[in-house]
Amino acid sequence: TGGGRYLSFALLPFVSAATVGLFLSQLRGLAEHGADTEAEQAGMVRSHSARMLERIVLYDLHFNYHSAHQRWPQSPSCHLPLVHERYLAAEVPQHSSMLATVTAIRTGARA
């Protein structure tokens, strides 16, 4: 802050964190619910197998098991991997990664 000369710069880390947080939230929402067309949008939900970086940055509460979270929202997030494995693994495919899904939606390929 230049020894207190530029106090407005003290807010910069907080503004940056909020901006990045909102961007990541939108990216995660697109990966979990995004579709190619409006007709496919209704009821669209996906689960992902989280890569290490995705696990740290986006899915620290196991919301990469988004299908299980949507179907049983009362289930604590720490139990979502078990819920997915026990009840949904056979019927709900788990997509490779969040970034692969976003890229596929962006290019028009099937995710």
C-alpha positions in Angstrom: 0.0 0.0 0.0 3.0 2.3 -0.2 3.3 2.8 3.5 -0.4 3.7 3.7 -0.3 6.1 0.8 -2.5 3.9 -1.4 -5.0 2.4 1.1 -7.4 1.3 -1.7 -4.7 -1.3 -2.7 -5.4 -3.1 0.5 -8.7 -4.2 -0.9 -7.1 -5.7 -4.0 -6.6 -9.2 -2.6 -10.2 -9.4 -1.4 -11.6 -8.2 -4.7 -9.4 -10.6 -6.6 -10.4 -13.6 -4.4 -14.1 -12.7 -4.9 -13.7 -12.4 -8.7 -11.9 -15.7 -9.0 -14.4 -17.4 -6.6 -17.3 -16.3 -8.7 -15.6 -17.4 -11.9 -14.9 -20.9 -10.5 -18.5 -21.1 -9.2 -19.9 -20.4 -12.7 -17.5 -22.8 -14.3 -18.5 -25.6 -11.9 -22.2 -24.8 -12.5 -21.7 -25.1 -16.3 -19.9 -28.4 -15.9 -22.6 -29.8 -13.6 -25.7 -28.5 -15.4 -24.7 -27.2 -18.8 -26.2 -28.6 -22.0 -25.8 -28.0 -25.8 -29.4 -27.0 -26.3 -32.2 -25.5 -24.2 -34.2 -28.7 -24.7 -31.5 -30.8 -23.0 -31.1 -28.2 -20.2 -34.1 -29.3 -18.1 -33.0 -31.8 -15.5 -29.4 -32.0 -16.7 -27.0 -33.0 -13.9 -23.6 -34.6 -14.1 -21.1 -36.1 -11.7 -17.3 -36.0 -12.4 -14.3 -37.9 -11.3 -12.2 -35.1 -9.8 -8.6 -34.7 -10.7 -6.2 -33.6 -7.9 -6.3 -29.9 -8.8 -10.1 -30.0 -9.3 -10.5 -31.7 -5.9 -8.5 -28.9 -4.2 -10.0 -25.9 -6.0 -13.6 -26.9 -6.9 -14.7 -30.1 -5.2 -13.5 -29.9 -1.6 -16.9 -30.9 -0.3 -17.4 -33.8 -2.7 -19.8 -32.0 -4.9 -18.2 -33.6 -8.0 -20.8 -36.3 -7.0 -23.4 -33.8 -8.1 -26.1 -36.4 -9.2 -26.1 -37.8 -5.7 -26.2 -34.3 -4.2 -29.2 -33.4 -6.3 -31.1 -36.6 -5.6 -30.3 -36.7 -1.8 -29.6 -33.1 -0.7 -30.0 -34.0 2.9 -27.0 -36.3 2.8 -23.9 -34.8 4.3 -21.3 -34.0 1.6 -18.7 -36.3 3.3 -21.1 -39.3 2.4 -21.6 -38.4 -1.2 -18.9 -40.7 -2.6 -20.5 -43.7 -0.7 -24.0 -42.7 -1.8 -22.9 -42.5 -5.5 -21.1 -45.8 -5.3 -24.0 -47.6 -3.6 -27.0 -46.1 -5.4 -26.0 -44.4 -8.6 -22.8 -45.9 -10.0 -24.6 -48.2 -12.4 -27.2 -45.8 -13.7 -25.4 -42.4 -13.7 -22.1 -42.3 -15.7 -19.3 -40.4 -14.0 -17.7 -38.0 -16.6 -13.9 -37.9 -16.8 -13.2 -34.4 -15.5 -14.8 -31.0 -15.1 -12.5 -29.4 -17.7 -13.2 -32.2 -20.2 -16.9 -31.6 -19.8 -16.7 -27.8 -20.2 -14.5 -28.2 -23.3 -17.0 -30.7 -24.8 -19.9 -28.3 -24.1 -18.0 -25.4 -25.6 -17.1 -27.3 -28.8 -20.4 -29.0 -29.2 -19.1 -32.5 -28.6 -21.0 -34.9 -26.3 -19.9 -34.7 -22.7 
